[in-house]
């Protein structure tokens, strides 16, 4: 049975609401009306190729060639959707923000790289980070708090202590690692 690779899980966790939404809409077409505004919003944010592939999946295409030509992030999302359709138990990994120790070390470094890339090229925020933050903000708890913190850090605003208060210990550790990486 298909499994989501570890690195793909790191990327896909940030897009869990979209991934699970697409899988849900494939399994029950009634959910498509709820998903459609998110797809349009993502298209408007420049995720045209990703949404084109998602629409193919929603139309019944399940071929692995859907991954060809996608960047790493888009490919992780599409792969997670395809695996989730084959093995819905794999999607539980995406919705579980509590990570293994190994994953906990990888996720902050990925987020740190994103933040630093925005510091170098602010246009990256609108194209890459804002759509990701929009998805993260839909998940209550640590993900929502982390999205607010990443937004502030991308804007070089380090006043985040009040947001960290609402996070679990694991969430605060991730934030501390990000801060260490970007300083």
Buried (B, 14 or more C-beta within 10 A) or exposed (E): EEEBBEEBBBBBBBBBBBBBBBBBBBEEEEBBEEBEEBBEEBBEBBBEBBBEBBEBBBEEEEEEEBBEEBEEBBBBBBBBBBBBBEEEEBBEBBEEBEBEEEBBEBBBEBBBEBBBBBBEEEEBBEEBBBBBBBBBBBBEEBBBBBBBBBBBBBEEEEEBEEBBEEBEEEBBEBBEBBBEBBE
